[in-house]
Amino acid sequence: MLFTEFRFVAFFLLVLAVHWALRSNTWRKHWLLVASYAFYAGWDWRFLGLIIFSTGVDFTAGRMMAREHPPGGRKTWLRFSLFTNLGLLGVFKYFDFFVESGHSFFGWMGLNFPLSTLEVILPVGISFYTFQTLSYSIDVYRGSMKPTRNVWDFALFVGFFPQLVAGPIVRAIDFMPQLDTRRVFARVDVRACLTLFLIGFIKKACVSDNLAPIIDTYFTEPLAYDWLSAWMAGIYYAIQIYCDFSGYSDMAIATAGLLGYTLCLNFDFPYFSQNLQVFWARWHISLSSWLRDYLFMPLHKFRKWGWFRWRAQFITMVLVGLWHGAAWNFVIFGAMHGVGVITAAMWTRRARGFKPWFKRPLHLLGPYITFWFVVASMIVFRPSGTQPTIDALRAYLFFDTPGTATLTDSFYWLFPALTLAHVIAWRGWLSAAWKRAPIWFCYFVLGAGAAVALQWAAKDYQAFIYFQF
């Protein structure tokens, strides 16, 4: 069930009406848990037991860590949580990848072994809810939060349907306290939530889904196109994946907001970033901050600069790439950003000693260089196949392609229009006026905007790109 489908609207309206009709906070949470499980079962009911199992593992680990006073006992239960959750993620997502990679490596060395893979279906959203439950166990172990005694609240935290299948990655320390108090509809900013949902819908259905077939056509045979088309296809793929994922995040935050709950910001105009460090502070914020707090910081603890910091940053970024999928293009994507983040950090330290007259032009060039690099990495990120990726990347980096075909002329005019809209949103030029406008006028504009968006929306529903992760 996609957020852009009419059946989701019917599902959500039912959930919303019953949720606010119930007076008891306990019954509201139970209703949301049932709705969340029904929502996930709509994808594949067989994996519903996997979410329930992960919920039970970390709830038990948290309760036992509260009872175990010796540090060794607490660490044992933390390891139990880590090994179980990462083990499940490894089996379902990475087992076949490592087996096939090992088989290819030994075959290259002349050692042939029979290939045996599991060929299991990847459960939707497993990378997201696994990191959510792990954040709870780690925070309880660190003493950052007290373990909950209510298994139903914990189950709702793990399975809350707005962010269940594609994030943001919500942490228990932020979400669990919201379950303790009864939500009040009068405190819900309905106008802001509806606006955000419509923006997310436009990003996904009108921009991302309409760009997808043209981009697919290019990456099917990149050698047939000229270098300008290579640039436009790379740029528009970066726009497609941003609008796809940030559009989902916007709609998830909006639906949660209409139910009275707050989810974390996941994107903050990343394509205007000065360097790659800033980019990863603005792109998929819930993932990058998760890895920063639970992986990067422990890796370079007590050694803040030098080789240990660079090593920690590189490992973190490679795991960012691997988190996205079990394929070498994702590993290379992460390694590229690892080198890029380290280079950006070293350059930032060195640039502090530059003269202002020399630093200013470099500062202005920063966002353009960063975006150029991000687009190049997105070409690698896209699962197009080895040769098409190499051909597209060579055309993008070196203007080297034998093709003469071009993308449609209207395709070129889309970029300045999207850039202008993005700048207006980034600067917030309309936000103040929108908040001051009469409520009747806002609802009229939202209705008209929804009608126009439905006309421009792609005719065929397409799954969100991050569902595969």
FIKEZA-565279 format. One record per residue (C-alpha): residue number from 1; x, y, z. Coordinates in steps of 0.02 Angstrom, whole numbers, plus 32768, in hexadecimal, padded with zeros to 4 digits. Layout:
// FIKEZA-565279
nr NUM | px X | py Y | pz Z
...
END
This chain:
// FIKEZA-565279
nr 1 | px 8000 | py 8000 | pz 8000
nr 2 | px 8054 | py 809F | pz 7FC3
nr 3 | px 8038 | py 814B | pz 800D
nr 4 | px 800E | py 8189 | pz 7F5D
nr 5 | px 7F80 | py 810A | pz 7F44
nr 6 | px 7ECA | py 8132 | pz 7F63
nr 7 | px 7EB6 | py 8095 | pz 7FCC
nr 8 | px 7F35 | py 80DD | pz 8046
nr 9 | px 7ECB | py 817A | pz 8055
nr 10 | px 7E34 | py 810E | pz 807E
nr 11 | px 7E9B | py 80A8 | pz 80FA
nr 12 | px 7EE3 | py 8142 | pz 814F
nr 13 | px 7E3C | py 819C | pz 815C
nr 14 | px 7DF5 | py 8103 | pz 81B5
nr 15 | px 7E8B | py 80F9 | pz 822A
nr 16 | px 7E83 | py 81B5 | pz 824A
nr 17 | px 7DC8 | py 81B7 | pz 826F
nr 18 | px 7DCD | py 8124 | pz 82E8
nr 19 | px 7E6C | py 8165 | pz 833B
nr 20 | px 7E22 | py 820E | pz 8369
nr 21 | px 7D77 | py 81C3 | pz 8392
nr 22 | px 7DC1 | py 8155 | pz 841A
nr 23 | px 7DCF | py 81AD | pz 84C1
nr 24 | px 7E49 | py 8138 | pz 8517
nr 25 | px 7F01 | py 814F | pz 84EF
nr 26 | px 7F1D | py 8095 | pz 850A
nr 27 | px 7E99 | py 8064 | pz 848D
nr 28 | px 7EDB | py 80E4 | pz 8411
nr 29 | px 7F87 | py 8095 | pz 8418
nr 30 | px 7F3F | py 7FE6 | pz 8407
nr 31 | px 7EDC | py 8020 | pz 836F
nr 32 | px 7F78 | py 806B | pz 8320
nr 33 | px 7FD8 | py 7FCB | pz 8340
nr 34 | px 7F51 | py 7F62 | pz 82EB
nr 35 | px 7F4B | py 7FDD | pz 8259
nr 36 | px 8009 | py 7FDA | pz 824B
nr 37 | px 8010 | py 7F1D | pz 8244
nr 38 | px 7F84 | py 7F1B | pz 81C4
nr 39 | px 7FE2 | py 7F9C | pz 815C
nr 40 | px 8081 | py 7F33 | pz 815E
nr 41 | px 8024 | py 7E91 | pz 813F
nr 42 | px 7FE2 | py 7EE1 | pz 80A0
nr 43 | px 8093 | py 7ED4 | pz 805B
nr 44 | px 80B6 | py 7E22 | pz 8090
nr 45 | px 8060 | py 7DD6 | pz 8127
nr 46 | px 80E7 | py 7D50 | pz 8136
nr 47 | px 8164 | py 7DCF | pz 8178
nr 48 | px 80F0 | py 7E14 | pz 81FD
nr 49 | px 8133 | py 7D8E | pz 8272
nr 50 | px 81E3 | py 7DD1 | pz 8255
nr 51 | px 81B3 | py 7E7E | pz 8298
nr 52 | px 815C | py 7E2F | pz 832D
nr 53 | px 81F6 | py 7DC4 | pz 834F
nr 54 | px 826D | py 7E5B | pz 8345
nr 55 | px 81F8 | py 7EBA | pz 83B8
nr 56 | px 81FC | py 7E2D | pz 8438
nr 57 | px 82BA | py 7E1D | pz 842F
nr 58 | px 82DE | py 7ED2 | pz 8457
nr 59 | px 8252 | py 7EE6 | pz 84D5
nr 60 | px 8298 | py 7E4F | pz 8532
nr 61 | px 834A | py 7E90 | pz 8524
nr 62 | px 8316 | py 7F38 | pz 856D
nr 63 | px 82B9 | py 7EEA | pz 85FE
nr 64 | px 8349 | py 7E75 | pz 8627
nr 65 | px 83C9 | py 7F02 | pz 861F
nr 66 | px 8360 | py 7F5D | pz 86A1
nr 67 | px 836F | py 7EC7 | pz 8714
nr 68 | px 8426 | py 7E9E | pz 86F6
nr 69 | px 848E | py 7F11 | pz 8764
nr 70 | px 853C | py 7ECA | pz 873E
nr 71 | px 8582 | py 7F19 | pz 869E
nr 72 | px 85A8 | py 7E6D | pz 8657
nr 73 | px 84F2 | py 7E39 | pz 8661
nr 74 | px 84B6 | py 7ED6 | pz 860B
nr 75 | px 8537 | py 7EC1 | pz 8581
nr 76 | px 84FD | py 7E0D | pz 8565
nr 77 | px 844C | py 7E45 | pz 8543
nr 78 | px 848A | py 7ED2 | pz 84D1
nr 79 | px 84ED | py 7E51 | pz 846E
nr 80 | px 8451 | py 7DE4 | pz 8466
nr 81 | px 83F3 | py 7E75 | pz 8417
nr 82 | px 8480 | py 7EA2 | pz 83A0
nr 83 | px 84A1 | py 7DF1 | pz 8365
nr 84 | px 83E9 | py 7DC6 | pz 8350
nr 85 | px 83B8 | py 7E64 | pz 82F1
nr 86 | px 8454 | py 7E70 | pz 8286
nr 87 | px 844E | py 7DB4 | pz 826B
nr 88 | px 839D | py 7DC0 | pz 8224
nr 89 | px 83D1 | py 7E54 | pz 81B9
nr 90 | px 8469 | py 7DF4 | pz 817D
nr 91 | px 8408 | py 7D58 | pz 8150
nr 92 | px 837B | py 7DAE | pz 80F3
nr 93 | px 83DE | py 7E3A | pz 80A1
nr 94 | px 8497 | py 7E0E | pz 8094
nr 95 | px 84AF | py 7D51 | pz 809A
nr 96 | px 8497 | py 7D32 | pz 7FDF
nr 97 | px 8501 | py 7DCA | pz 7FB3
nr 98 | px 8598 | py 7D90 | pz 8017
nr 99 | px 8585 | py 7CDC | pz 7FDD
nr 100 | px 857C | py 7D0F | pz 7F26
nr 101 | px 860E | py 7D89 | pz 7F3B
nr 102 | px 8677 | py 7D02 | pz 7F8D
nr 103 | px 8649 | py 7C85 | pz 7F05
nr 104 | px 867E | py 7D01 | pz 7E7F
nr 105 | px 8722 | py 7D27 | pz 7ED9
nr 106 | px 8753 | py 7C71 | pz 7EED
nr 107 | px 871F | py 7C50 | pz 7E3A
nr 108 | px 8792 | py 7CDB | pz 7E01
nr 109 | px 881E | py 7C83 | pz 7E62
nr 110 | px 87F6 | py 7BE1 | pz 7E09
nr 111 | px 879E | py 7B8F | pz 7E9D
nr 112 | px 86EF | py 7B5A | pz 7E70
nr 113 | px 8672 | py 7B30 | pz 7EF8
nr 114 | px 85B8 | py 7B0D | pz 7EEA
nr 115 | px 8551 | py 7BAB | pz 7F02
nr 116 | px 84CC | py 7B9E | pz 7F89
nr 117 | px 845E | py 7C35 | pz 7FAD
nr 118 | px 83C0 | py 7C4D | pz 8013
nr 119 | px 8362 | py 7CB2 | pz 7F8F
nr 120 | px 82F0 | py 7CFD | pz 8012
nr 121 | px 827E | py 7D92 | pz 7FF7
nr 122 | px 82BB | py 7E32 | pz 8049
nr 123 | px 8239 | py 7E68 | pz 80CB
nr 124 | px 81FD | py 7F19 | pz 80A9
nr 125 | px 8245 | py 7F97 | pz 8124
nr 126 | px 82B7 | py 7F1D | pz 8181
nr 127 | px 834B | py 7F95 | pz 817B
nr 128 | px 82E1 | py 801D | pz 81CA
nr 129 | px 828B | py 7FC3 | pz 8258
nr 130 | px 8329 | py 7F60 | pz 8283
nr 131 | px 8387 | py 8002 | pz 82A2
nr 132 | px 82F4 | py 8044 | pz 8307
nr 133 | px 82F1 | py 7FB2 | pz 837E
nr 134 | px 83AF | py 7FB4 | pz 838D
nr 135 | px 83AD | py 806C | pz 83BF
nr 136 | px 833B | py 803C | pz 8450
nr 137 | px 83AC | py 7FB1 | pz 8490
nr 138 | px 8449 | py 801B | pz 8480
nr 139 | px 83FA | py 80B0 | pz 84D7
nr 140 | px 83BC | py 8043 | pz 8566
nr 141 | px 8469 | py 7FF6 | pz 8578
nr 142 | px 84BA | py 80A3 | pz 857A
nr 143 | px 843D | py 80E1 | pz 85FA
nr 144 | px 83FA | py 8166 | pz 8583
nr 145 | px 8348 | py 812A | pz 85A0
nr 146 | px 82EA | py 80B6 | pz 8614
nr 147 | px 82A3 | py 8015 | pz 85CA
nr 148 | px 81E8 | py 8015 | pz 85B0
nr 149 | px 8179 | py 7F9E | pz 8610
nr 150 | px 80EE | py 7FA7 | pz 8590
nr 151 | px 8108 | py 7F2A | pz 8503
nr 152 | px 8077 | py 7F74 | pz 849F
nr 153 | px 80C6 | py 8021 | pz 849F
nr 154 | px 8169 | py 7FD7 | pz 8467
nr 155 | px 8113 | py 7F75 | pz 83DD
nr 156 | px 80C1 | py 8015 | pz 839F
nr 157 | px 8169 | py 806E | pz 83A0
nr 158 | px 81B2 | py 7FE5 | pz 8330
nr 159 | px 811B | py 7FD0 | pz 82BE
nr 160 | px 80D2 | py 8081 | pz 82B2
nr 161 | px 8095 | py 807C | pz 81FE
nr 162 | px 80BF | py 812C | pz 81BC
nr 163 | px 817A | py 810B | pz 81C7
nr 164 | px 817D | py 804D | pz 81CE
nr 165 | px 81B5 | py 801E | pz 811F
nr 166 | px 8227 | py 80AE | pz 80EC
nr 167 | px 824D | py 811C | pz 8181
nr 168 | px 827A | py 8194 | pz 81C8
nr 169 | px 82D9 | py 8124 | pz 8241
nr 170 | px 8284 | py 8156 | pz 82E3
nr 171 | px 82DE | py 8141 | pz 8389
nr 172 | px 8286 | py 8101 | pz 8423
nr 173 | px 82CC | py 818F | pz 848C
nr 174 | px 826C | py 820A | pz 841E
nr 175 | px 81CD | py 81A8 | pz 83FA
nr 176 | px 81A7 | py 8144 | pz 8497
nr 177 | px 8187 | py 81DC | pz 8507
nr 178 | px 80FF | py 8214 | pz 848D
nr 179 | px 809F | py 8174 | pz 84B3
nr 180 | px 8093 | py 819E | pz 856B
nr 181 | px 801B | py 822F | pz 8555
nr 182 | px 7F74 | py 8235 | pz 84FC
nr 183 | px 7F79 | py 8290 | pz 8456
nr 184 | px 7F09 | py 8329 | pz 8444
nr 185 | px 7EC1 | py 8354 | pz 839A
nr 186 | px 7EBB | py 840E | pz 83C2
nr 187 | px 7F7A | py 840C | pz 83C4
nr 188 | px 7F88 | py 83C1 | pz 8317
nr 189 | px 7FBC | py 843E | pz 8291
nr 190 | px 7F48 | py 83F9 | pz 820C
nr 191 | px 7F75 | py 847D | pz 818C
nr 192 | px 802F | py 8459 | pz 819B
nr 193 | px 8015 | py 839D | pz 8193
nr 194 | px 7FA6 | py 83A5 | pz 80F9
nr 195 | px 801F | py 841C | pz 80A5
nr 196 | px 80B2 | py 83A9 | pz 80C8
nr 197 | px 8053 | py 8310 | pz 808A
nr 198 | px 8026 | py 8369 | pz 7FE7
nr 199 | px 80DB | py 83A0 | pz 7FCF
nr 200 | px 8114 | py 82ED | pz 7FEA
nr 201 | px 8091 | py 82AD | pz 7F6F
nr 202 | px 80C9 | py 8329 | pz 7EEB
nr 203 | px 817F | py 82F8 | pz 7F04
nr 204 | px 8159 | py 8240 | pz 7EF0
nr 205 | px 80C7 | py 8232 | pz 7E76
nr 206 | px 80E3 | py 82CC | pz 7E0A
nr 207 | px 81A0 | py 82DC | pz 7E06
nr 208 | px 81F4 | py 8237 | pz 7E32
nr 209 | px 8179 | py 81C2 | pz 7DDB
nr 210 | px 8175 | py 822C | pz 7D3C
nr 211 | px 8232 | py 8235 | pz 7D34
nr 212 | px 8248 | py 8179 | pz 7D4E
nr 213 | px 821D | py 8138 | pz 7C9E
nr 214 | px 828C | py 81B8 | pz 7C46
nr 215 | px 831E | py 8195 | pz 7CBA
nr 216 | px 8303 | py 80DA | pz 7CA4
nr 217 | px 830B | py 80F0 | pz 7BE8
nr 218 | px 83B2 | py 8148 | pz 7BF3
nr 219 | px 8405 | py 80CD | pz 7C69
nr 220 | px 83CB | py 803A | pz 7C00
nr 221 | px 843E | py 8072 | pz 7B73
nr 222 | px 84A9 | py 8108 | pz 7BA9
nr 223 | px 8520 | py 80F8 | pz 7B14
nr 224 | px 8492 | py 812B | pz 7A9F
nr 225 | px 8488 | py 81DA | pz 7AEB
nr 226 | px 84F9 | py 8272 | pz 7AE5
nr 227 | px 8559 | py 82B6 | pz 7B7B
nr 228 | px 84D7 | py 833D | pz 7BA1
nr 229 | px 8453 | py 82B7 | pz 7BB3
nr 230 | px 84CA | py 8259 | pz 7C27
nr 231 | px 84D4 | py 82F3 | pz 7C95
nr 232 | px 8419 | py 830E | pz 7C95
nr 233 | px 83F3 | py 8257 | pz 7CB9
nr 234 | px 846E | py 8257 | pz 7D4B
nr 235 | px 8428 | py 82F9 | pz 7D92
nr 236 | px 8375 | py 82C1 | pz 7D7D
nr 237 | px 8398 | py 821A | pz 7DCF
nr 238 | px 83DC | py 8279 | pz 7E65
nr 239 | px 833B | py 82E0 | pz 7E63
nr 240 | px 82D1 | py 8244 | pz 7E4D
nr 241 | px 8319 | py 81E8 | pz 7EE3
nr 242 | px 8312 | py 8285 | pz 7F4E
nr 243 | px 825C | py 82A8 | pz 7F22
nr 244 | px 8231 | py 81F0 | pz 7F38
nr 245 | px 827E | py 81DB | pz 7FE4
nr 246 | px 8260 | py 8288 | pz 802C
nr 247 | px 81AF | py 827F | pz 7FE7
nr 248 | px 8191 | py 81E0 | pz 804B
nr 249 | px 81DE | py 8230 | pz 80E5
nr 250 | px 816F | py 82C9 | pz 80D1
nr 251 | px 80D2 | py 825E | pz 80C4
nr 252 | px 8109 | py 81F1 | pz 8156
nr 253 | px 8127 | py 828A | pz 81C5
nr 254 | px 8080 | py 82D5 | pz 818E
nr 255 | px 8019 | py 8238 | pz 81B0
nr 256 | px 806C | py 8221 | pz 8259
nr 257 | px 804A | py 82D8 | pz 827E
nr 258 | px 7F91 | py 82C6 | pz 8257
nr 259 | px 7F8D | py 8238 | pz 82D7
nr 260 | px 7FDF | py 82AB | pz 8356
nr 261 | px 8091 | py 8264 | pz 8350
nr 262 | px 8133 | py 82B7 | pz 831C
nr 263 | px 81B6 | py 8265 | pz 82B0
nr 264 | px 8266 | py 82A6 | pz 8293
nr 265 | px 829A | py 830E | pz 81FC
nr 266 | px 82ED | py 82A0 | pz 8179
nr 267 | px 8323 | py 831C | pz 80F2
nr 268 | px 835B | py 83D1 | pz 80FE
nr 269 | px 837E | py 840D | pz 804B
nr 270 | px 841B | py 83A1 | pz 8037
nr 271 | px 8441 | py 83D6 | pz 7F85
nr 272 | px 846E | py 8484 | pz 7FC1
nr 273 | px 84F6 | py 8440 | pz 8034
nr 274 | px 859F | py 8495 | pz 803B
nr 275 | px 85FE | py 83F0 | pz 8045
nr 276 | px 85E0 | py 8336 | pz 805E
nr 277 | px 85E6 | py 8344 | pz 811B
nr 278 | px 8555 | py 83BE | pz 8114
nr 279 | px 84FF | py 8352 | pz 8090
nr 280 | px 84F9 | py 82BC | pz 8104
nr 281 | px 84BB | py 8329 | pz 8190
nr 282 | px 8426 | py 8354 | pz 8120
nr 283 | px 8409 | py 82B5 | pz 80BA
nr 284 | px 83AE | py 8222 | pz 810B
nr 285 | px 83CE | py 8276 | pz 81B2
nr 286 | px 8384 | py 81E9 | pz 8219
nr 287 | px 83FF | py 816A | pz 81CE
nr 288 | px 849B | py 81D8 | pz 81CE
nr 289 | px 847B | py 8212 | pz 8281
nr 290 | px 8459 | py 815D | pz 82B7
nr 291 | px 84FF | py 8121 | pz 8270
nr 292 | px 8557 | py 81B9 | pz 82B9
nr 293 | px 8519 | py 8198 | pz 8369
nr 294 | px 851F | py 80DA | pz 836C
nr 295 | px 85B1 | py 80B2 | pz 82F9
nr 296 | px 8622 | py 8146 | pz 82CF
nr 297 | px 862F | py 818E | pz 837E
nr 298 | px 865D | py 80E8 | pz 83D0
nr 299 | px 86DB | py 80C1 | pz 8345
nr 300 | px 8740 | py 815F | pz 835D
nr 301 | px 8723 | py 8179 | pz 8417
nr 302 | px 87BB | py 81C3 | pz 8471
nr 303 | px 880F | py 81E4 | pz 83C7
nr 304 | px 87BE | py 827B | pz 837B
nr 305 | px 8835 | py 82A1 | pz 82EC
nr 306 | px 88AE | py 824E | pz 8278
nr 307 | px 88AC | py 819E | pz 8232
nr 308 | px 882E | py 8159 | pz 82B0
nr 309 | px 87AC | py 81DC | pz 8284
nr 310 | px 87C3 | py 81C4 | pz 81C9
nr 311 | px 87B7 | py 8108 | pz 81DC
nr 312 | px 8716 | py 8119 | pz 8241
nr 313 | px 86CB | py 818E | pz 81C1
nr 314 | px 86F8 | py 811D | pz 812F
nr 315 | px 86B2 | py 8081 | pz 8184
nr 316 | px 8613 | py 80DF | pz 81B0
nr 317 | px 85F6 | py 811B | pz 80FF
nr 318 | px 8618 | py 806F | pz 80B4
nr 319 | px 8594 | py 8029 | pz 812B
nr 320 | px 851F | py 80B5 | pz 80F5
nr 321 | px 8531 | py 8074 | pz 8044
nr 322 | px 851E | py 7FBE | pz 8078
nr 323 | px 8484 | py 7FEA | pz 80DF
nr 324 | px 842E | py 801F | pz 803E
nr 325 | px 8441 | py 7F76 | pz 7FEC
nr 326 | px 84A2 | py 7ED5 | pz 7FD7
nr 327 | px 8501 | py 7F00 | pz 7F38
nr 328 | px 85AD | py 7F41 | pz 7F0C
nr 329 | px 856D | py 7FE2 | pz 7EC0
nr 330 | px 852C | py 8013 | pz 7F6D
nr 331 | px 85D4 | py 7FE8 | pz 7FBC
nr 332 | px 862E | py 8052 | pz 7F3A
nr 333 | px 85B0 | py 80DE | pz 7F57
nr 334 | px 85D8 | py 80DA | pz 8011
nr 335 | px 8694 | py 80D4 | pz 7FF2
nr 336 | px 8688 | py 816A | pz 7F7D
nr 337 | px 862F | py 81CE | pz 8003
nr 338 | px 86AA | py 8190 | pz 8086
nr 339 | px 873B | py 81D7 | pz 8023
nr 340 | px 86D5 | py 8273 | pz 7FFC
nr 341 | px 86A6 | py 8295 | pz 80B1
nr 342 | px 875A | py 827E | pz 80EB
nr 343 | px 8799 | py 82F1 | pz 8060
nr 344 | px 8716 | py 8374 | pz 808C
nr 345 | px 8746 | py 836D | pz 8145
nr 346 | px 8800 | py 837F | pz 811E
nr 347 | px 87DF | py 840C | pz 80A5
nr 348 | px 8770 | py 8468 | pz 8121
nr 349 | px 87FA | py 8463 | pz 81A4
nr 350 | px 887C | py 849F | pz 8128
nr 351 | px 880B | py 8529 | pz 80E2
nr 352 | px 8800 | py 857E | pz 818C
nr 353 | px 88A9 | py 85CC | pz 816B
nr 354 | px 887D | py 8611 | pz 80BF
nr 355 | px 886B | py 86CB | pz 80A0
nr 356 | px 87B6 | py 870A | pz 8096
nr 357 | px 87CB | py 8745 | pz 7FE2
nr 358 | px 87FE | py 8693 | pz 7FB2
nr 359 | px 8783 | py 8638 | pz 8024
nr 360 | px 86E8 | py 8691 | pz 7FE2
nr 361 | px 86EC | py 864C | pz 7F2E
nr 362 | px 870F | py 859E | pz 7F71
nr 363 | px 867A | py 85AF | pz 7FE6
nr 364 | px 860A | py 85DD | pz 7F53
nr 365 | px 8647 | py 8548 | pz 7EEE
nr 366 | px 862B | py 84CD | pz 7F7C
nr 367 | px 8573 | py 84A1 | pz 7F5A
nr 368 | px 8593 | py 8488 | pz 7EA0
nr 369 | px 8628 | py 8416 | pz 7EBC
nr 370 | px 85C9 | py 83B5 | pz 7F40
nr 371 | px 8531 | py 839E | pz 7ECF
nr 372 | px 85A1 | py 8369 | pz 7E3D
nr 373 | px 85EF | py 82E3 | pz 7EAB
nr 374 | px 8547 | py 82AA | pz 7EF0
nr 375 | px 8500 | py 8294 | pz 7E41
nr 376 | px 8599 | py 822C | pz 7E0F
nr 377 | px 8580 | py 81BF | pz 7EA8
nr 378 | px 84C6 | py 81AE | pz 7E82
nr 379 | px 84F1 | py 8167 | pz 7DD6
nr 380 | px 8554 | py 80E0 | pz 7E32
nr 381 | px 84C9 | py 80CD | pz 7EB2
nr 382 | px 8446 | py 80A7 | pz 7E2F
nr 383 | px 843B | py 7FEA | pz 7E10
nr 384 | px 844B | py 7FF6 | pz 7D52
nr 385 | px 84CA | py 7F6A | pz 7D36
nr 386 | px 8587 | py 7F74 | pz 7D2E
nr 387 | px 85A0 | py 7FA9 | pz 7C79
nr 388 | px 8512 | py 8028 | pz 7C6D
nr 389 | px 8550 | py 8077 | pz 7D0F
nr 390 | px 8602 | py 8084 | pz 7CCB
nr 391 | px 85C4 | py 80CD | pz 7C26
nr 392 | px 8555 | py 814D | pz 7C7D
nr 393 | px 85DC | py 817E | pz 7CF8
nr 394 | px 865E | py 8194 | pz 7C6F
nr 395 | px 85E7 | py 8202 | pz 7C0C
nr 396 | px 85C1 | py 8269 | pz 7CA7
nr 397 | px 8675 | py 827E | pz 7CE2
nr 398 | px 86D5 | py 8287 | pz 7C3E
nr 399 | px 8651 | py 82B9 | pz 7BBD
nr 400 | px 8680 | py 8217 | pz 7B67
nr 401 | px 85F1 | py 81C3 | pz 7B08
nr 402 | px 85D8 | py 8192 | pz 7A52
nr 403 | px 851C | py 81AE | pz 7A56
nr 404 | px 84BE | py 823D | pz 7A04
nr 405 | px 840D | py 8221 | pz 7A45
nr 406 | px 83C8 | py 82A4 | pz 7ABD
nr 407 | px 8343 | py 82A8 | pz 7B41
nr 408 | px 82A3 | py 8307 | pz 7B1D
nr 409 | px 82B0 | py 83C5 | pz 7B18
nr 410 | px 822C | py 83DB | pz 7B9F
nr 411 | px 8299 | py 8371 | pz 7C0F
nr 412 | px 831F | py 83F9 | pz 7C12
nr 413 | px 82A5 | py 8482 | pz 7C45
nr 414 | px 826F | py 841F | pz 7CDE
nr 415 | px 8312 | py 843A | pz 7D3A
nr 416 | px 8307 | py 84F9 | pz 7D4F
nr 417 | px 8250 | py 84EA | pz 7D83
nr 418 | px 8278 | py 846A | pz 7E09
nr 419 | px 830F | py 84CE | pz 7E42
nr 420 | px 82A6 | py 856B | pz 7E56
nr 421 | px 8222 | py 850D | pz 7EBA
nr 422 | px 82AA | py 84C1 | pz 7F28
nr 423 | px 82FB | py 856A | pz 7F48
nr 424 | px 8253 | py 85B7 | pz 7F77
nr 425 | px 8235 | py 852A | pz 7FF4
nr 426 | px 82E8 | py 8534 | pz 8035
nr 427 | px 82DE | py 85EE | pz 8054
nr 428 | px 822F | py 85E0 | pz 809E
nr 429 | px 81F1 | py 8671 | pz 8036
nr 430 | px 813D | py 8635 | pz 803A
nr 431 | px 8136 | py 85DF | pz 80E3
nr 432 | px 8114 | py 867C | pz 814A
nr 433 | px 8089 | py 86B6 | pz 80D7
nr 434 | px 803E | py 8607 | pz 80D6
nr 435 | px 8036 | py 8603 | pz 8194
nr 436 | px 7FE2 | py 86AE | pz 8199
nr 437 | px 7F63 | py 8687 | pz 8112
nr 438 | px 7EAD | py 8666 | pz 8145
nr 439 | px 7E8A | py 85AE | pz 8162
nr 440 | px 7E00 | py 85AA | pz 80DF
nr 441 | px 7E78 | py 85ED | pz 805C
nr 442 | px 7EFC | py 856B | pz 8088
nr 443 | px 7E81 | py 84DB | pz 8079
nr 444 | px 7E44 | py 8520 | pz 7FD2
nr 445 | px 7EF7 | py 8529 | pz 7F91
nr 446 | px 7F1D | py 8479 | pz 7FD4
nr 447 | px 7E82 | py 8436 | pz 7F7D
nr 448 | px 7EAE | py 848B | pz 7EDA
nr 449 | px 7F62 | py 8451 | pz 7EEB
nr 450 | px 7F2B | py 839E | pz 7F08
nr 451 | px 7EBC | py 83A4 | pz 7E6E
nr 452 | px 7F4C | py 83E4 | pz 7E02
nr 453 | px 7FC5 | py 8366 | pz 7E4E
nr 454 | px 7F50 | py 82D6 | pz 7E25
nr 455 | px 7F4D | py 8310 | pz 7D70
nr 456 | px 800C | py 8315 | pz 7D68
nr 457 | px 8027 | py 8275 | pz 7DCB
nr 458 | px 806E | py 81DE | pz 7D6F
nr 459 | px 7FE5 | py 8169 | pz 7D35
nr 460 | px 8039 | py 80CC | pz 7D78
nr 461 | px 805F | py 80BC | pz 7E31
nr 462 | px 8116 | py 809B | pz 7E53
nr 463 | px 815E | py 8058 | pz 7EF5
nr 464 | px 81CF | py 80CC | pz 7F57
nr 465 | px 8287 | py 80AD | pz 7F2D
nr 466 | px 82B7 | py 8095 | pz 7FE3
nr 467 | px 823B | py 8006 | pz 7FF9
nr 468 | px 82C2 | py 7F94 | pz 7FB0
nr 469 | px 8339 | py 7FC4 | pz 803C
END
